[in-house]
Amino acid sequence: MTTTTTSPLTAADRCDRCGAQAYVRVVLEAGELLFCAHHARHHAPGLADVAVHIQDETDRLLEEHGAGAR
């Protein structure tokens, strides 16, 4: 049985690929991976095929960093 972690990601959660702040948690049968928005997009096709659950908090980037704000 796989337990899905749904607690919000924090600044302490880092991308397993580059070390930037993680905004996506990918739960696999054998554990989980954390990704920044960039690496989550880059690996999305392959991850969708093997993920048990994907927790995507990339919408927080707009809130936290004002991306697209005028």
C-alpha positions, 0 to 999 in steps of 0.5 A, a space after each residue: 500500500 502506498 501512502 500519498 503525502 499531501 502536505 504543502 511543499 515548503 522552501 525547505 523542499 528542494 528539487 532532486 535534479 538541481 536543488 531549486 525550491 520544489 513545487 512538484 512532488 511525484 509519488 512513485 511505487 518506491 518513494 517520491 521525487 521532488 522537482 522545481 517547476 522547470 524540471 517537472 515540466 521537462 520530465 512530465 511525459 515520463 513521470 505521468 506514466 509511472 507516478 502514483 500521484 503528482 502534487 503540483 503547486 506550481 500555481 504558487 509561483 504566480 502568487 509568491 513571485 508575481 510572475 505576469 504581474 503588471 
